């Protein structure tokens, strides 16, 4: 078996041969008149008119045959098609030139008429051909492909090329976001764009990426939410419904459910509360399931769930009490820490918020869902409105599927004094070293003092898509961040 270097050297010689014959191996123009998809859709008409010739183009995925006949399979991204080259059907020297210079992986354009072979294969019989791009490295073997996961992500272009199911995955992902966008626009939501670089991060509890703005000479952060505090400003500005689909950045660890960069969606709906939000979100998730996947039943992470029908509500405090015996409103930090130690759960920090959140994360693994988790304590919900019947709890809801959170929303806090007090609490957590506590945003509090209407906000990300296709979130990223490859 030849080495990569030997194969590359041989192909460079073929490249030079093309140049010697006055042929540009990388032309800017192509004669292509029709895509493979269009050929397949109109094939009956072409077959009835054998005198009609067309140019098609694509990458050569296979070459077979010898002597005076060669069969190719080309793919142009819209589909694959068979091409027949016969020595006596081509222009002078064209057949020999093909044999001498062309390899699997090259891009070519081919001109000819259409017919069906005795084996029933739709085929173009070539009368002419041209090179469009000479490849210098071979494609992976068809049946083995890229075996190493790291190599697959580094060379995602080859992974997609050699595995149609990967391409289909990303086409589904595009449709996933198309369905979300259309659903919201059909219901009167305005799509907006908000800053991705911020002076203070807001809208979530996460560790941000930090950089420096040279012109302003200030430190800035990449956003950790899809413009939550900005979209709320738009509610104060008089927009009744807004949403944004965009990238967010969190300087945290990687796992099957977490990445440093990913796509999220957030919407804000004036004059609505979390009860209305839950109804809308349930309808949205069911719409995604049916339009993108054609089903409502899924299996992932060892859980089966069905998105159809009405989803039950789970009370945050009651569920933790039921599973662990800990009342998160009454138990001490010491009791919560001892319970986590007893359960063998690792935790960072011994402040009440972090211990409470860790207890819930232990419990949620046992919830298959779909379900609405409601009534989170105020301490873990610094932007959510308190419940009127118990001000220590909030009008917050999260979507729980397969033991994980795949959506978060609440009746937005619009009391500026309450918000200021909660930001004070978050600042104390930051001062004690909690890297995930929410960074206070005092300009936002000033906006609330001008007045913001009752509002429901909600957000979710591509973790939902990853769950629906039962893959780690890294697998549903086209180009996930990779460590630089170490030189051998």
Buried (B, 14 or more C-beta within 10 A) or exposed (E): EEEEEEBBEEBEEBBEBBEEEEBEBEEEEBBBBBBBEBBBEEBEEBBEEEEEBBBBBBBBBBBEEEEEBBBBBBBBEBBBBBBBBBBEBBEEEBBEBBEEBBBBBBBBBBBBBBBEEEEEEBBBBBBBBBBBEBBBEBBBEEEEBBEEEEBBBBBBEBBBBBBEEBBEBBEBBEBBBEBBBEBBEEBEBBEBEBEBEBBBBBBBBBBBBEEEEEEEEEEBBBBBBBBBBBBBBBBBEEBBBBBBBBEBBBBBEEEBBBBBBBBBBBBBBBEBBBEEBBEBBBEBBBBBBBBBBEEBEBEBBEBEBBBEEEBEEBBBBEBBBEBBEBEBBEBEEEBBBEBBEEEEEEBEBEBBBBBBBBBBBBBBBEBBBBBBBBBBBBBBBBBBBBBEEEEEBBBBBBBBBBBBBBBBBBBBBBEBEBBBEBBEBBBEBBEEEBBBBBBBBEEBBEBBEEEBBBBBBBBBBBBBBBBBBEBBBBBBBEEBEEEEEEEE
